[in-house]
Amino acid sequence: MLTRKSEERGHNEISWLNSWHSFSFGQYYDPKWQGFNQLLVINEDYVAPSMGFGTHPHRDMEIITYVISGELKHQDSMGNLGIIKPGEIQVMSAGTGITHSEHNNKSTEPTHLLQIWVLPNAKNLKPRYDQQNVFDPNEFNFFKVIATPMDQNLESSAVSLNANAQFWLGRYNKSESLSFKPKLFKNYWIQLVKGQLAVNGNTFKAGDAVAYSASEEIKIEVQNSGAEFLIIEVA
């Protein structure tokens, strides 16, 4: 078991951005936190109203954006223009190269989001964009797949990834007990987005993460106040 406490993450704050880095990113470098197998980036960002990231390039990366609150406006060199809201997930396959910008679409409130980078199965793929509604913001008490490998996607609402990775989302407004059985030779990163839960008897709060590389059963206990969390499977 590997734990990553919220307050121990890398932190960068400027006038319009408050960002927490689970792994080395930008000016934050920690040799102990260079990623988790194919999982290279988990940034928790708070973007000020009407502000954001100007046009910048990416290449050979699967970039997943999950908006927790607020709205994020996306525009890219493929001609895509979209607004990502809570309940939606976006994936951008950078492939041979893409440029894009991301801005808070709201003028009066911050946007809170997770951006996650996963290594693709191959380099120089054709750039691709996908955005799906995976749950209603008023929907609770579920555990479902929200992102899955391209060749295994049987979920109509899940986004497809050019990567050997799968994402589950749990969202509860009451106490709940879950049992998650890992697959052999897979690795799991559990990122707590909101609330509080216990994983195999260890308690975690929002922003914390716990990772498993063994095949032991993962038991999750959601506390009375509820919780929202992601489980990310990588090879």
C-alpha positions in Angstrom: 0.0 0.0 0.0 1.2 3.5 -0.9 -0.4 6.6 0.5 -0.3 10.2 -0.8 -1.7 12.7 1.7 -3.4 15.8 0.3 -1.2 18.3 2.2 2.0 16.5 1.2 1.4 17.0 -2.6 3.3 19.6 -4.6 1.7 23.0 -4.5 1.8 25.9 -6.9 -0.3 29.1 -6.5 -0.4 32.2 -8.7 -2.9 35.0 -9.0 -5.5 32.9 -11.0 -4.5 29.3 -10.3 -4.2 27.2 -7.1 -2.8 23.8 -8.1 -1.9 20.6 -6.2 0.3 18.0 -7.8 0.2 14.3 -6.9 3.3 13.8 -9.0 6.3 15.8 -10.3 4.9 18.5 -12.6 6.2 21.8 -13.9 8.4 23.5 -11.3 7.5 20.9 -8.7 9.9 18.0 -8.6 10.1 15.1 -6.2 12.2 12.0 -7.2 9.9 9.8 -5.0 6.8 10.9 -6.9 7.5 10.5 -10.7 4.1 8.9 -11.5 2.5 5.5 -10.8 3.3 3.2 -13.7 1.4 4.7 -16.8 -0.3 7.3 -14.6 2.0 10.4 -14.8 -0.1 13.4 -13.7 -2.9 14.1 -11.3 -3.4 17.8 -10.8 -6.1 19.2 -8.7 -6.7 22.8 -10.0 -8.8 25.7 -8.8 -9.1 28.2 -11.7 -10.2 31.8 -10.9 -13.3 33.2 -12.7 -12.9 34.0 -16.4 -9.2 32.9 -16.2 -7.3 29.9 -17.5 -4.6 28.2 -19.5 -3.7 29.9 -22.8 -3.1 27.9 -26.0 -0.3 25.3 -25.4 0.8 22.0 -27.0 0.7 18.4 -26.0 2.0 15.2 -27.7 1.7 11.4 -27.0 -0.5 11.6 -24.0 -4.0 10.7 -22.9 -5.4 13.7 -21.0 -8.5 13.2 -18.9 -10.4 16.2 -17.4 -12.9 15.7 -14.6 -14.7 18.9 -13.5 -15.8 18.9 -9.8 -17.5 22.2 -9.7 -17.9 25.2 -12.1 -17.4 25.0 -15.8 -14.3 24.6 -18.0 -14.2 25.9 -21.6 -12.0 23.8 -24.0 -10.9 24.8 -27.5 -8.3 23.0 -29.6 -6.5 22.9 -32.9 -8.9 20.1 -34.2 -11.7 22.6 -34.1 -13.4 21.3 -31.0 -15.1 23.8 -28.7 -16.8 22.5 -25.6 -17.9 23.3 -22.1 -17.1 20.6 -19.5 -19.5 20.6 -16.5 -19.9 18.4 -13.4 -21.2 15.0 -14.4 -19.1 15.0 -17.6 -15.6 13.6 -18.4 -13.4 14.7 -21.3 -10.5 12.9 -22.9 -8.0 14.3 -25.4 -5.6 12.0 -27.2 -2.7 14.3 -28.0 -1.0 11.7 -30.4 1.1 13.4 -33.1 0.4 16.8 -31.6 -2.4 19.1 -30.6 -2.7 22.6 -29.1 -5.6 23.7 -26.8 -6.7 26.2 -24.3 -8.8 25.8 -21.1 -10.6 28.6 -19.3 -13.1 29.0 -16.5 -16.4 29.6 -18.3 -17.8 31.3 -15.2 -17.3 35.0 -14.4 -18.3 34.8 -10.8 -17.1 31.5 -9.3 -13.9 29.3 -9.5 -13.7 26.1 -11.4 -12.5 23.0 -9.5 -11.1 20.1 -11.6 -8.9 17.2 -11.8 -6.6 16.8 -14.8 -5.1 13.3 -15.2 -2.4 12.2 -17.7 -1.9 8.6 -18.7 0.7 7.2 -21.2 -0.9 5.9 -24.4 -0.4 2.4 -25.8 1.6 3.8 -28.8 3.2 7.0 -30.0 2.2 9.1 -33.0 -1.5 8.2 -32.8 -4.1 10.4 -34.6 -5.2 13.2 -32.2 -8.7 12.6 -30.8 -11.3 14.3 -28.6 -14.2 12.8 -26.7 -16.6 14.2 -24.1 -19.3 12.2 -22.3 -22.0 12.8 -19.7 -21.4 10.1 -17.2 -23.8 11.0 -14.4 -26.4 13.6 -13.4 -25.1 16.0 -10.8 -28.1 15.1 -8.6 -27.3 11.4 -8.9 -25.7 9.6 -5.9 -25.0 6.2 -4.5 -23.4 4.5 -7.5 -20.1 3.0 -8.6 -19.5 2.8 -12.3 -16.9 2.7 -15.1 -16.4 6.2 -16.7 -13.3 5.5 -18.9 -12.0 2.3 -20.4 -9.6 1.1 -23.1 -10.7 1.7 -26.7 -10.9 -2.0 -27.5 -12.9 -2.9 -24.3 -15.4 0.0 -24.2 -18.9 -1.6 -23.6 -20.2 1.3 -21.6 -22.2 3.8 -23.7 -21.5 6.7 -21.4 -17.8 6.0 -20.8 -15.0 7.7 -22.7 -12.5 5.6 -24.6 -8.8 5.7 -24.0 -5.8 4.8 -26.2 -4.3 3.3 -23.1 -4.3 0.2 -21.0 -6.2 2.0 -18.2 -9.6 2.1 -16.7 -11.4 4.6 -14.5 -14.3 4.0 -12.0 -16.2 6.7 -10.2 -17.9 6.2 -6.8 -20.3 8.9 -5.6 -22.3 8.6 -2.4 -24.3 10.9 0.0 -24.6 8.2 2.7 -22.5 5.5 4.3 -21.8 2.5 2.1 -19.5 -0.6 2.1 -17.9 -1.7 -1.2 -15.6 -4.5 -2.1 -13.4 -4.1 -5.1 -11.5 -7.1 -6.4 -8.3 -6.1 -8.4 -7.2 -8.0 -11.5 -3.9 -9.8 -11.5 -0.9 -7.8 -12.6 -2.8 -4.5 -12.5 -2.2 -1.5 -10.2 -4.8 0.8 -8.6 -4.7 4.4 -7.6 -7.7 5.6 -5.5 -8.1 9.4 -5.5 -10.6 10.8 -3.0 -12.3 13.8 -4.5 -14.8 14.7 -1.8 -15.8 13.5 1.7 -14.2 10.8 3.8 -13.7 7.1 3.4 -11.7 4.2 4.8 -9.8 1.9 2.5 -8.8 -1.5 4.1 -9.2 0.1 7.5 -7.2 3.3 6.8 -9.1 6.6 6.8 -8.7 9.2 4.1 -10.0 12.7 3.5 -10.6 14.8 0.3 -7.4 15.1 -1.7 -5.8 12.0 -0.3 -4.9 9.0 -2.4 -3.9 5.4 -1.7 -2.4 3.0 -4.2 -2.2 -0.8 -4.4 0.0 -2.9 -6.6 -0.9 -6.3 -5.1 -4.0 -8.4 -5.9 -5.5 -8.1 -2.4 -9.2 -7.3 -2.2 -9.8 -3.6 -1.6 -12.5 -2.8 0.9 -14.0 0.7 0.9 -16.1 2.1 3.7 -17.8 5.4 2.8 -18.4 7.5 5.9 -21.8 9.0 6.9 -21.3 12.3 5.2 -20.7 10.5 1.8 -17.8 10.6 -0.6 -16.8 11.0 -4.2 -13.7 9.1 -5.4 -12.0 7.7 -8.5 -10.3 4.3 -8.9 -7.7 4.3 -11.7 -6.4 1.0 -13.0 -3.1 0.9 -14.9 -0.8 -1.9 -16.0 
